[in-house]
Amino acid sequence: MISKVIDVFSKKQFIKNIMLPTCSECLFYVPGKIKMGICSKFGQKDLITGKITYANVLVTRFDENTCGPKGVYFEKR
């Protein structure tokens, strides 16, 4: 009986970041042609042409000044 209890506890999963939101479920996520997409929440406007260049999702999720690992600006679609 004790071995069964120990066996159940040893099979628990420990998945890092499981409770954090994913970019692909965010309102601001725009899928890219390749695997990575862009984040339409953050970008930069060219002052000459007016063209807006949006940030890559990898940049925004690893930058504490933007969305960061916790997904501070995450909005569910």
Z-matrix of the N, CA and C atoms (Angstrom, degrees):
N
C 1 1.454
C 2 1.528 1 111.07
N 3 1.317 2 117.81 1 -45.96
C 4 1.471 3 121.13 2 -180.00
C 5 1.523 4 110.55 3 -63.66
N 6 1.317 5 117.44 4 -37.57
C 7 1.467 6 120.01 5 179.89
C 8 1.529 7 111.35 6 -64.89
N 9 1.343 8 117.91 7 -32.78
C 10 1.462 9 120.99 8 177.25
C 11 1.519 10 110.88 9 -67.54
N 12 1.314 11 117.22 10 -40.98
C 13 1.468 12 121.76 11 178.98
C 14 1.519 13 110.03 12 -64.11
N 15 1.310 14 117.15 13 -45.52
C 16 1.466 15 121.30 14 178.24
C 17 1.512 16 110.38 15 -62.39
N 18 1.322 17 117.70 16 -39.64
C 19 1.461 18 122.48 17 179.33
C 20 1.531 19 110.99 18 -62.42
N 21 1.322 20 118.23 19 -41.10
C 22 1.469 21 122.04 20 179.16
C 23 1.523 22 110.56 21 -63.31
N 24 1.335 23 117.80 22 -44.33
C 25 1.458 24 121.36 23 -179.76
C 26 1.516 25 112.60 24 -67.76
N 27 1.316 26 117.79 25 -32.55
C 28 1.459 27 120.64 26 -178.86
C 29 1.532 28 111.76 27 -73.34
N 30 1.329 29 118.48 28 -16.26
C 31 1.462 30 121.81 29 -178.81
C 32 1.529 31 112.92 30 -94.17
N 33 1.332 32 118.49 31 1.74
C 34 1.459 33 121.07 32 177.88
C 35 1.522 34 109.60 33 -64.99
N 36 1.316 35 114.76 34 144.10
C 37 1.458 36 119.52 35 177.52
C 38 1.525 37 109.84 36 -93.38
N 39 1.298 38 115.90 37 146.28
C 40 1.445 39 122.47 38 175.01
C 41 1.528 40 106.34 39 -126.75
N 42 1.311 41 115.50 40 95.63
C 43 1.457 42 120.88 41 -176.28
C 44 1.519 43 109.06 42 -104.41
N 45 1.300 44 115.96 43 118.73
C 46 1.452 45 122.10 44 -179.32
C 47 1.535 46 109.91 45 -66.94
N 48 1.301 47 117.75 46 139.76
C 49 1.471 48 125.92 47 176.69
C 50 1.528 49 113.93 48 66.79
N 51 1.315 50 118.58 49 18.80
C 52 1.470 51 121.41 50 -176.10
C 53 1.532 52 112.08 51 -61.72
N 54 1.319 53 117.82 52 -29.07
C 55 1.460 54 120.95 53 -176.58
C 56 1.526 55 113.38 54 -90.62
N 57 1.326 56 117.88 55 -3.98
C 58 1.462 57 121.14 56 -178.76
C 59 1.532 58 110.79 57 -85.98
N 60 1.339 59 117.14 58 147.38
C 61 1.470 60 119.73 59 179.90
C 62 1.530 61 111.71 60 -70.66
N 63 1.331 62 116.18 61 154.51
C 64 1.461 63 121.10 62 177.93
C 65 1.523 64 109.77 63 -104.29
N 66 1.308 65 115.58 64 143.75
C 67 1.465 66 121.01 65 -178.42
C 68 1.532 67 111.95 66 -59.26
N 69 1.315 68 117.05 67 -37.06
C 70 1.464 69 120.34 68 -176.44
C 71 1.528 70 112.89 69 -64.61
N 72 1.329 71 117.90 70 -16.31
C 73 1.468 72 121.65 71 177.69
C 74 1.524 73 112.18 72 -100.45
N 75 1.334 74 117.51 73 6.21
C 76 1.462 75 122.65 74 -176.09
C 77 1.523 76 111.58 75 -91.35
N 78 1.315 77 115.57 76 147.80
C 79 1.456 78 123.64 77 178.09
C 80 1.528 79 111.82 78 -60.05
N 81 1.317 80 117.67 79 -33.39
C 82 1.463 81 122.44 80 -175.08
C 83 1.528 82 113.97 81 -89.05
N 84 1.326 83 118.10 82 -3.50
C 85 1.470 84 122.01 83 -178.24
C 86 1.524 85 110.37 84 -77.67
N 87 1.330 86 115.44 85 130.37
C 88 1.458 87 122.22 86 175.52
C 89 1.528 88 107.01 87 -121.58
N 90 1.342 89 117.61 88 114.89
C 91 1.468 90 119.67 89 -178.24
C 92 1.523 91 111.69 90 -60.88
N 93 1.326 92 114.66 91 144.10
C 94 1.456 93 120.44 92 177.85
C 95 1.514 94 111.01 93 -96.95
N 96 1.327 95 116.21 94 174.36
C 97 1.460 96 120.90 95 178.34
C 98 1.522 97 110.50 96 -69.18
N 99 1.315 98 115.06 97 -32.81
C 100 1.459 99 120.51 98 175.30
C 101 1.524 100 106.19 99 -97.71
N 102 1.295 101 118.59 100 -169.24
C 103 1.464 102 122.73 101 -176.08
C 104 1.533 103 113.21 102 -59.68
N 105 1.320 104 118.32 103 -41.55
C 106 1.458 105 121.83 104 -177.38
C 107 1.513 106 111.98 105 -80.59
N 108 1.313 107 115.25 106 150.61
C 109 1.450 108 120.78 107 177.13
C 110 1.517 109 110.58 108 -118.53
N 111 1.326 110 114.78 109 -164.99
C 112 1.455 111 120.70 110 178.19
C 113 1.520 112 109.33 111 -122.50
N 114 1.311 113 115.19 112 162.15
C 115 1.453 114 122.16 113 178.49
C 116 1.526 115 107.60 114 -110.34
N 117 1.325 116 116.87 115 113.97
C 118 1.467 117 120.47 116 -177.57
C 119 1.526 118 112.38 117 -79.58
N 120 1.305 119 117.96 118 1.00
C 121 1.472 120 122.08 119 175.76
C 122 1.527 121 110.30 120 -78.68
N 123 1.325 122 116.92 121 -32.27
C 124 1.462 123 121.43 122 -175.83
C 125 1.521 124 110.66 123 -122.64
N 126 1.304 125 116.27 124 136.80
C 127 1.449 126 121.05 125 178.67
C 128 1.509 127 111.08 126 -171.97
N 129 1.330 128 114.36 127 -170.95
C 130 1.452 129 120.21 128 -179.87
C 131 1.519 130 108.82 129 -142.36
N 132 1.318 131 116.06 130 134.07
C 133 1.462 132 121.76 131 179.69
C 134 1.523 133 109.69 132 -94.71
N 135 1.322 134 115.79 133 130.54
C 136 1.459 135 121.46 134 175.17
C 137 1.528 136 107.07 135 -74.00
N 138 1.319 137 117.44 136 121.60
C 139 1.458 138 121.09 137 -175.34
C 140 1.521 139 113.78 138 -70.86
N 141 1.308 140 117.99 139 -16.36
C 142 1.460 141 121.42 140 178.67
C 143 1.524 142 111.06 141 -90.16
N 144 1.324 143 116.73 142 -52.09
C 145 1.467 144 120.55 143 -174.70
C 146 1.531 145 113.31 144 -92.70
N 147 1.315 146 116.87 145 -22.70
C 148 1.464 147 120.16 146 -176.69
C 149 1.521 148 113.45 147 84.54
N 150 1.319 149 116.70 148 -0.51
C 151 1.458 150 120.86 149 -179.36
C 152 1.535 151 110.09 150 -72.05
N 153 1.319 152 115.97 151 135.50
C 154 1.459 153 120.90 152 178.41
C 155 1.519 154 109.10 153 -100.36
N 156 1.319 155 115.70 154 128.92
C 157 1.454 156 122.57 155 175.62
C 158 1.523 157 107.16 156 -107.65
N 159 1.331 158 116.08 157 118.17
C 160 1.455 159 120.85 158 -177.82
C 161 1.518 160 111.19 159 -86.57
N 162 1.310 161 115.47 160 154.96
C 163 1.470 162 121.78 161 -177.04
C 164 1.522 163 111.76 162 -78.38
N 165 1.307 164 115.40 163 148.53
C 166 1.452 165 122.92 164 174.68
C 167 1.529 166 108.79 165 -70.69
N 168 1.333 167 117.87 166 142.59
C 169 1.467 168 120.54 167 -178.15
C 170 1.525 169 112.70 168 -61.41
N 171 1.318 170 117.98 169 -33.14
C 172 1.465 171 120.15 170 177.62
C 173 1.522 172 111.11 171 -63.17
N 174 1.313 173 115.66 172 -39.62
C 175 1.467 174 120.18 173 -179.90
C 176 1.524 175 110.02 174 -66.07
N 177 1.318 176 117.32 175 -46.27
C 178 1.463 177 120.09 176 -176.55
C 179 1.522 178 112.83 177 -67.96
N 180 1.327 179 118.19 178 -34.99
C 181 1.464 180 120.07 179 -178.13
C 182 1.522 181 113.24 180 -77.62
N 183 1.323 182 118.38 181 -21.98
C 184 1.454 183 120.05 182 179.27
C 185 1.527 184 112.64 183 -101.70
N 186 1.317 185 117.59 184 -0.99
C 187 1.461 186 122.25 185 -179.83
C 188 1.525 187 109.47 186 -102.62
N 189 1.315 188 117.10 187 116.84
C 190 1.469 189 122.15 188 -178.92
C 191 1.534 190 112.09 189 -65.42
N 192 1.349 191 117.96 190 -19.35
C 193 1.467 192 121.06 191 179.78
C 194 1.524 193 112.49 192 -82.76
N 195 1.315 194 117.51 193 -9.27
C 196 1.469 195 120.77 194 176.84
C 197 1.524 196 107.74 195 -114.25
N 198 1.299 197 118.84 196 -122.32
C 199 1.465 198 121.91 197 -177.33
C 200 1.529 199 112.24 198 -78.04
N 201 1.310 200 115.96 199 -36.73
C 202 1.462 201 120.41 200 178.01
C 203 1.520 202 113.40 201 71.14
N 204 1.320 203 116.33 202 172.81
C 205 1.458 204 121.26 203 -178.82
C 206 1.534 205 113.91 204 -59.42
N 207 1.314 206 116.96 205 -27.83
C 208 1.468 207 120.11 206 -178.58
C 209 1.521 208 113.19 207 -81.69
N 210 1.320 209 118.42 208 -9.04
C 211 1.462 210 121.20 209 179.78
C 212 1.513 211 112.17 210 68.45
N 213 1.323 212 116.54 211 50.36
C 214 1.459 213 122.61 212 -174.28
C 215 1.527 214 112.89 213 -55.14
N 216 1.321 215 118.50 214 -39.35
C 217 1.463 216 121.95 215 -176.53
C 218 1.527 217 113.38 216 -99.03
N 219 1.309 218 117.08 217 14.47
C 220 1.457 219 122.00 218 -179.52
C 221 1.528 220 110.91 219 -59.88
N 222 1.341 221 115.94 220 132.16
C 223 1.471 222 122.55 221 172.93
C 224 1.521 223 107.35 222 -132.03
N 225 1.305 224 116.52 223 122.16
C 226 1.472 225 122.38 224 -178.61
C 227 1.532 226 109.72 225 -61.89
N 228 1.330 227 116.81 226 137.93
C 229 1.478 228 121.24 227 176.42
C 230 1.498 229 110.09 228 -65.55
